[in-house]
């Protein structure tokens, strides 16, 4: 094994045991940064079509997870959310953005998370078309990460940077 192998780094990272609060911040930051980066990565011309499809599905999954985490849609009782990190969390979202995010959550649920009858043509009619062009992905990212930025402001911790300060994959 060469010294440049990432295995020692992984072993060292496994030895680090963050607090529950820090672990939750680390995981949500990773997901938020994926939402930020995937719209461009999905449509990069050098990316294999299979990886583009995987990136697109990952993007929808991450958007859905952030919508629930940020409590724009009620998370399951078994899931952690922003109030588990910041008990005083209270997002401010205008009606139009809230409606779009609810639609985004529903589309991700129907098109990625479940084999919904809306996903393909069925007895009920044609498949529901979900916008997945680059502009639509950027709009979704902008909406949910706009709320993330509010969360980052309120948390005020280095593991909760605003979108402009994301750096995991840069």
ABEGO torsion letter per residue (X at the ends): XBAABAAAAAAAAAABBBBAAAAAAAAAAAAAAAAAAAAAAAABAABBAAAAAAAAAAAAAAAAAAAAAAGABBBBAABBBAAAABAABBBBBBAAAAAAAAAAAAAAAAAAABBBAAABBBAAEBBBBBBABAAAAAAAAAAAAAAAAAAAAAAGBAABBBAAABAAAX
